[in-house]
Amino acid sequence: MRSRPITLRWRSADRTRYRSWCMSHIELRCPKCGITRPADMSAEACRDCGSPMDVGYLATRDTKGDTAPSPVHETSARVTLGEGNTPCVILNTIGGRLPLGRLRAKLEFLNPTGSFKDRGTATMLSVAGERGVTELVEDSSGNAGASVSAYAARAGIKAHIFVPADAPEAKLRQIRAYGTEVHPIAGPREAVTAAAIAYAQQNALVYASHMLSPYFAEGTKTFAYEVVEQLEDDLPGHVVFPVGNGSLLIGAFNGFNELLASGRIEKIPRLHCVQSRNVMPLVAAFNGQKWGPEDAAKTVAGGISIAAPSRQWQILEILRLTGGSAVAVEESSILKFQRDLAEDEGIFAEPTSAAAFAGLEILVDQDIIQQGDDVLVPATGFGLKDEPPPSS
């Protein structure tokens, strides 16, 4: 997605910091065609091929592979609420029923605002703070909006969050709690994005998109570093993700790939993608099925209701490189696993998280994941963020 150049609003004391930052350790690189450009806050795609950009490092500070390289230039500039270090817990009941070797959930909903999005937001807002940004725009179905709102408040940055008019009220309340200006937009999810971009351009503001920002995607790779730190001697053979725009899957792959290159791990787990059957662009593309955005229908898994993912080619390539698969699940199965997680394991996850477990069942049934295999599933968001599931 392309956008016009923007004019940043600066704090007066930040120009010297900006000059040093511009000559720092990173650049932006296109993962598809390899074109590079100087690092900036723009969400503008590659000018040659249209792919979203990634962070590229000109130099790294850690040579042991123990710490994820970061685009944040000054450690003191990090904007943090204590994100990360979420636990991995064994799910004996569901894992035994499938049956698997060890089924673990990484409880990403224990991040500060209740979802994995805090990993990416912390990095994106830290870079924005270094750049002297004082006001920004984001669009979100809920979790990213809450995350950006919280971290913007922490950083002293004014945030405008564009949301679907039918977003869950619990998520909207959380976004508003941080003093954010909320802009509800009627229509499909793509209309929300278009409205946010237009507002940013009209008001010369930064469009801090969790879908397109290279810094957001870079922040999510800490997930992989933590998995290796926590389970190094018992690394799972498979990781199953609920996927909309794919930022967690992409970040996890990048992290595992760095750890492989450094010699910390010997192989990357197989990474799998799960979507709702109502919104399944990635599943259709991966499996050669016919599907278009016009086929999208409403899903209880709002966090993965993305009919046209901006990083689709990248997600599909990761699935192929790691020997992963892509499956679609029924709405009834999503709600069933949301109840099962709560009633059988004591984990109250939002429907988007439950979708991954529903997909895991299909992957086992199709013998893609073998009985007895070790599997990790991120519980990406907290159940209180959505309407409560129907009682059984």
C-alpha positions in Angstrom: 0.0 0.0 0.0 1.5 3.3 -1.0 1.2 6.7 0.7 2.4 10.2 0.0 5.4 11.6 1.9 4.5 13.1 5.3 5.8 15.9 7.4 6.6 14.9 10.9 5.7 17.0 13.9 8.8 17.4 16.1 9.6 18.1 19.7 12.1 21.0 19.6 14.8 19.0 21.4 14.8 16.1 19.0 16.5 17.3 15.9 20.0 16.5 17.1 18.8 13.0 18.1 17.3 12.5 14.7 20.5 13.3 12.9 22.4 10.7 14.8 19.5 8.2 14.4 19.6 8.5 10.7 23.2 7.3 10.6 22.5 4.4 12.9 22.5 0.7 12.5 19.5 0.0 10.4 17.9 0.5 7.0 14.6 -0.6 5.4 14.9 -3.6 3.0 12.3 -5.1 0.7 12.1 -8.9 1.6 10.8 -9.6 -1.9 13.2 -7.8 -4.3 16.0 -6.7 -2.0 15.8 -2.9 -2.6 16.9 -0.8 0.4 16.2 2.7 1.5 17.1 4.8 4.6 15.2 4.0 7.7 12.1 6.3 8.3 8.7 6.1 9.9 6.8 5.8 6.7 4.6 2.8 6.1 5.2 3.2 2.4 5.7 -0.1 0.6 8.7 -0.9 -1.7 8.7 1.5 -4.6 9.8 -1.2 -7.0 7.5 -4.2 -6.2 4.9 -2.9 -3.7 5.9 -5.3 -0.9 5.9 -4.0 2.7 9.4 -3.3 3.9 11.4 -5.0 6.7 14.1 -3.8 9.0 17.7 -4.5 7.8 20.7 -4.3 10.1 23.9 -2.6 9.0 25.5 -3.9 12.2 24.4 -5.9 15.2 25.4 -5.5 18.8 24.9 -9.1 19.9 27.1 -11.8 18.4 26.0 -14.7 20.5 22.4 -14.9 19.2 21.0 -14.6 22.7 19.2 -11.3 22.2 17.0 -10.2 19.4 18.6 -7.3 17.4 16.5 -4.2 17.8 15.9 -1.1 15.5 15.7 1.1 18.6 18.9 3.1 18.5 19.0 4.3 22.2 18.2 1.8 24.9 17.1 4.7 27.1 14.5 5.6 24.5 12.6 2.3 24.7 8.9 2.6 25.4 7.9 -0.3 27.5 5.1 -1.5 29.8 6.9 -4.8 30.7 5.8 -6.7 27.6 7.1 -10.2 26.8 8.3 -13.1 29.0 4.9 -14.7 28.7 4.7 -18.3 30.1 4.4 -21.5 28.2 2.0 -23.9 29.9 1.3 -27.6 29.1 -2.3 -28.4 28.1 -2.7 -31.9 29.4 -6.5 -32.4 28.7 -6.7 -31.0 25.2 -3.3 -32.4 24.3 -4.2 -35.8 25.5 -7.5 -35.8 23.7 -5.9 -35.1 20.2 -3.6 -36.9 21.2 -0.2 -35.2 21.1 3.1 -35.5 22.9 3.2 -32.2 24.6 0.8 -29.4 23.7 1.8 -26.1 25.1 0.1 -22.7 25.0 2.2 -19.5 25.2 0.0 -17.1 27.0 0.4 -14.0 24.9 -2.7 -12.5 26.5 -0.6 -11.8 29.6 1.1 -9.0 27.8 0.2 -5.6 29.3 -2.8 -4.8 27.1 -4.0 -8.4 26.8 -2.5 -9.5 23.4 0.7 -10.3 21.6 0.4 -6.9 19.8 2.4 -5.3 22.6 5.6 -6.9 21.3 5.3 -5.1 18.0 3.9 -1.9 19.4 6.7 -1.4 22.0 9.2 -1.4 19.2 7.2 0.7 16.8 6.4 3.4 19.4 10.0 3.4 20.6 11.2 4.2 17.1 8.5 6.8 16.8 9.7 8.4 20.1 13.2 8.5 18.8 12.0 10.2 15.7 10.3 12.9 17.7 6.8 11.9 16.6 4.1 13.6 18.7 0.9 12.4 16.9 0.1 9.3 14.9 -2.7 7.4 13.2 -3.4 3.6 13.4 -6.3 1.4 12.3 -7.3 -1.8 14.1 -10.1 -4.2 14.7 -9.3 -3.9 18.4 -6.2 -5.4 19.9 -3.6 -3.3 18.0 -5.7 -0.2 18.7 -5.6 -0.9 22.4 -1.9 -1.6 22.3 -1.0 1.5 20.3 -3.2 3.6 22.5 -1.5 2.4 25.7 2.1 2.7 24.4 1.3 6.1 22.9 0.0 7.3 26.3 3.2 5.9 27.9 5.3 7.8 25.3 3.4 11.0 25.5 2.2 10.7 21.9 -1.3 11.5 20.8 -3.0 8.6 19.0 -5.9 8.5 16.5 -7.3 5.0 16.2 -9.6 4.1 13.3 -11.8 1.1 14.1 -14.6 -0.9 12.5 -18.0 0.5 13.6 -19.0 -3.0 14.7 -15.8 -3.7 16.7 -16.5 -5.4 20.1 -17.5 -2.8 22.7 -15.0 -4.3 25.2 -12.1 -3.5 22.9 -13.4 0.0 22.2 -13.7 0.7 25.9 -10.1 -0.3 26.4 -8.9 1.9 23.5 -10.8 4.9 24.9 -9.5 4.4 28.4 -6.1 5.6 27.3 -7.4 9.0 26.1 -7.2 8.0 22.5 -9.3 9.7 19.8 -11.4 6.9 18.3 -12.8 7.1 14.7 -15.4 4.5 14.0 -15.7 3.6 10.3 -18.6 1.7 8.7 -18.0 -0.9 6.0 -15.5 -3.6 5.4 -12.1 -3.7 7.2 -10.4 -2.3 4.2 -12.5 0.9 4.4 -11.1 1.5 7.9 -7.6 1.3 6.6 -8.4 3.6 3.7 -9.9 6.2 6.1 -6.9 6.1 8.4 -4.4 6.6 5.6 -6.5 9.5 4.2 -6.6 11.2 7.6 -2.9 10.8 8.2 -2.2 12.3 4.7 -4.6 15.2 5.2 -3.2 16.1 8.6 0.5 15.4 7.9 0.6 12.7 10.5 2.5 9.4 10.8 0.5 6.4 9.7 1.8 3.9 12.3 0.3 0.8 10.8 0.8 -2.5 12.7 0.0 -4.2 9.3 2.7 -2.4 7.3 5.2 -1.0 9.8 8.6 -2.8 9.5 9.2 -1.9 13.2 6.0 -3.6 14.4 6.9 -6.8 12.5 10.4 -6.6 13.9 9.2 -6.3 17.5 7.2 -9.6 17.3 10.3 -11.7 16.7 11.0 -11.6 20.4 8.3 -14.4 20.6 10.7 -16.8 18.9 13.6 -15.8 21.2 11.5 -16.5 24.2 10.3 -19.8 23.0 13.9 -20.9 22.5 15.0 -19.6 25.9 12.1 -21.3 27.6 12.1 -24.6 25.7 15.6 -24.8 24.2 16.1 -28.5 25.1 12.5 -29.4 24.2 11.7 -27.2 21.2 8.3 -28.1 19.6 8.2 -29.5 16.1 5.2 -27.3 15.2 3.9 -23.9 16.0 0.3 -23.2 15.0 -0.8 -19.6 14.5 -4.1 -17.8 14.0 -3.3 -15.6 11.0 -4.8 -12.4 9.7 -2.1 -10.0 8.6 0.5 -12.5 9.8 2.7 -10.2 11.9 3.3 -12.8 14.7 4.0 -15.6 12.3 6.4 -13.5 10.2 8.1 -12.2 13.3 8.5 -15.7 14.8 10.0 -16.9 11.5 12.5 -14.0 11.4 13.4 -14.7 15.0 13.9 -18.5 14.5 15.8 -17.8 11.3 18.2 -15.5 13.2 18.7 -18.1 15.9 19.3 -20.8 13.3 21.9 -18.5 11.6 23.7 -17.9 14.9 23.8 -21.6 15.7 21.5 -21.4 18.7 19.0 -23.8 17.2 19.5 -26.6 14.6 16.2 -26.2 12.8 13.1 -24.1 12.6 9.8 -25.6 13.8 7.1 -26.1 11.1 4.9 -23.0 11.2 1.2 -23.4 10.4 -1.5 -20.9 9.5 -5.1 -21.1 10.7 -8.0 -18.9 9.4 -11.7 -18.9 9.7 -13.6 -20.5 6.8 -15.5 -17.2 6.5 -12.2 -15.2 5.8 -9.6 -17.5 4.3 -7.4 -15.7 1.6 -4.2 -17.4 2.8 -5.7 -20.9 3.1 -7.1 -20.6 -0.4 -3.9 -19.3 -1.9 -1.8 -21.9 -0.2 -4.0 -24.8 -1.2 -4.9 -23.5 -4.8 -8.5 -22.8 -4.0 -10.7 -20.1 -5.5 -11.5 -17.3 -3.0 -11.7 -13.5 -3.2 -12.4 -10.7 -0.8 -16.0 -10.6 -2.1 -16.4 -14.1 -0.5 -15.7 -12.8 3.0 -18.3 -13.1 5.7 -18.4 -12.0 9.3 -16.4 -14.2 11.7 -16.3 -14.4 15.5 -12.5 -14.4 15.1 -12.3 -10.6 14.4 -8.5 -10.5 14.9 -8.0 -12.6 11.7 -10.8 -11.1 9.6 -8.4 -9.8 6.9 -9.6 -10.4 3.4 -6.5 -9.1 1.6 -3.4 -9.4 3.7 -0.7 -7.0 2.7 2.1 -9.5 3.4 0.4 -12.5 1.8 3.3 -13.6 -0.4 5.6 -13.5 2.6 3.3 -15.6 4.7 2.9 -18.2 2.0 6.7 -18.3 1.5 7.3 -18.9 5.2 4.8 -21.8 5.2 6.6 -23.4 2.3 10.1 -22.8 3.7 9.2 -24.4 7.1 7.1 -27.2 5.7 4.0 -25.7 7.2 0.3 -25.9 6.2 -2.8 -23.6 6.1 -6.2 -24.8 7.2 -9.6 -23.1 7.6 -12.0 -23.8 10.5 -15.7 -23.5 11.0 -17.2 -20.8 13.3 -18.7 -23.5 15.5 -15.4 -25.1 16.0 -13.8 -21.8 17.1 -16.4 -21.3 19.8 -16.1 -25.0 20.9 -12.4 -24.6 21.5 -12.9 -21.3 23.2 -15.1 -23.1 25.7 -12.8 -26.1 25.9 -9.8 -24.0 26.7 -11.7 -22.3 29.5 -13.5 -25.3 30.9 -10.7 -27.9 30.5 -7.5 -25.9 30.9 -8.5 -22.7 32.8 -7.5 -20.5 29.8 -10.0 -17.8 28.8 -8.8 -16.8 25.3 -10.5 -14.7 22.7 -12.1 -16.5 19.6 -9.1 -15.6 17.4 -6.8 -17.6 19.8 -9.3 -20.5 19.9 -9.2 -20.7 16.1 -5.6 -21.9 16.2 -6.6 -24.8 18.4 -9.5 -25.6 16.1 -7.0 -25.7 13.3 -4.7 -27.9 15.3 -7.4 -30.5 15.5 -7.7 -30.5 11.7 -3.9 -30.7 11.2 -3.9 -33.8 13.4 -6.9 -35.3 11.6 -5.2 -34.8 8.3 -2.0 -36.4 9.7 0.0 -33.2 8.9 0.8 -33.1 12.6 1.4 -36.7 13.9 0.0 -38.1 17.1 2.7 -37.8 19.7 4.3 -34.6 18.2 5.1 -31.7 20.4 3.2 -28.5 19.5 3.1 -24.9 20.6 0.1 -22.6 20.1 0.2 -18.9 21.0 -2.9 -17.8 23.0 -2.8 -14.4 21.3 -5.6 -12.4 23.1 -7.6 -12.4 26.3 -11.2 -13.6 26.3 -12.5 -10.5 28.1 -11.8 -8.5 24.9 -14.8 -10.1 23.1 -18.4 -10.9 23.9 -18.6 -14.0 26.2 -19.0 -17.3 24.4 -22.4 -18.9 24.4 -22.8 -21.2 27.4 -22.7 -24.9 26.7 
